[in-house]
Amino acid sequence: MSLWPTLTVLDVEASLAFYREQLGFRQDLVEKDDGGTTFLGSVEVGDTVIMFESPGPTVTLQPNHGERSGVTLNICLSAADDIDLLYERLQRGGVTICGPIGDRPWGNRDFMLQDPDGYRVVIAKPIGAVGD
């Protein structure tokens, strides 16, 4: 079984670019309508696929909306990944960091960012339980 979260976004192309260029995820799917507008796309990170879709004709999303629906994506890197280097690169790149990097008592080093549509993304890597 696998889980493919699907996020409704204002601009599928912008979301794909953010996850591809800022977070380094691999772009997978891109579907365009008859007018050439991308209405569906996805990125992959490890075994996970994150889908992005444009709102249907009866749904209106507002720009500058802040946190979107309480949804948080949690991406766990491998222990070998340099999460501090990624954090610094994202800060320099102007990504909205909304939770500072730090070691957590549950055994992760993580930080939280906000994507262009207001979804929260936690980037984490295992470090073992703090105090071990």
Salt bridges, closest charged atoms under 4 A:
GLU13 OE2 - LYS32 NZ 3.28
GLU21 OE2 - ARG20 NH2 2.93
GLU44 OE1 - ARG26 NH2 2.38
GLU67 OE1 - ARG120 NH2 3.61
ASP84 OD1 - ARG109 NH2 2.73
ASP103 OD1 - ARG109 NH1 2.74
ASP110 OD1 - ARG104 NE 2.56
ASP117 OD1 - ARG68 NH2 3.96
